[in-house]
């Protein structure tokens, strides 16, 4: 039989894996809702300028990784490479410009033309939040605490939170000059990407993963010292709030994040199950220009990669999230029993039981094999005799024991059995 693989960097997600996806999404919805966030769903493609203006023309995402195309009207459109810019475009239609705080979260696919690798796909998925309209250190700390709660909620303890500050925009010029002067004197010993970053985005050199570059970065001058007092006080307040919330963190002066819109607080989370160089989530405070506006809107948020969270859970030995609630497989012996089982299935489903059944004419052994493959703990068997008596034979698939159960008591019996 011919097989057709999905395009490189994409994947088909079948039910067994999708259960874990639903679990992560349900924990996200429950956690973020407790913090006053509501779900926002934006299009998977936007006008290209939304990302060019929002992320910055000099970022590697815009320069190298976006999937951009022209529609029939000649307009340039781009599949979203991240969630923040699209969310901000949507919020431009609200009263956020008047300082009204907006708290939203999102879940969905993103697209980047990167080299596929473990935990990195060209179509990948993110769970993210944005708090837009206000700027305060305590909002940043609350956002980081919420992320920590979400990660613990999906079973990931032992993670490390790195925090740093990018300072206010006014502080950037002297910091950039100091870093550029230093790296220019070592550029011949650095990787090709860092050579390009020297002029395009010197901050990204601090984040390079190449060993030869990391050794040079380790001796880089303290650019934080060139920041103004307001920026330093802002970061101090964030750290005091995290200490008050008992959120463990470490200051990492080489953490900058890759997008131009970040100001003040930036943060990133790693987990030992994936190694210290692989982030499972990251974010920070930013300023973005909404379409048609002359002043930026402040916000703070983060995004977590779903694929990386799943890899992390697997590497940490966390078992896949199984089905919850009652489940049964109906076996019908004869045409009348199959028809009766179709009706019974609807009754059980309406009572909250997950039901699978065989609706084609097949032997008892074949149907029993299907019941085994389904993973249902119980098989409900009915033939002419059982229907005449208005009962069913409920077979425990684990130990083979059988129980006669009246039809009217089936739903409750199956639910109680699932709790044992």
Secondary structure, 3 states (H helix, E strand, C coil): CCCCCCCCCCCCCCHHHHHHHHHHHHHHHHHHHHCCCEECCCCCEEEHHHHHHHHCCCCHHHHHHCCEEECCCCCEEEECCCCHHHHHHHHCCCHHHHCCCEEEEEEEEEECCCCCECCECCEEEEEEEEEECCCCHHHHHHHHHHHHHHHHHCCCCCEEEEEEECCCHHHHHHHHHHHHHHHHCCHHHCCHHHHHHHHHCHHHHHHCCCHHHHHHHCCCCCHHHHCCHHHHHHHHHHHHHHHHCCCCCEECCCCCCCCCCEEEEEEEEEECCCEEEEEEEEEEEEEECCCCCCCCEEEEEEEEEHHHHHHHHHHCCCCCCCCCCCEEEEEECCHHHHHHHHHHHHHHHHCCCEEEECCCCCCHHHHHHHHHHHCCCEEEEECHHHHHHCEEEEEECCCCCEEEEEHHHHHHHHHHHHHC
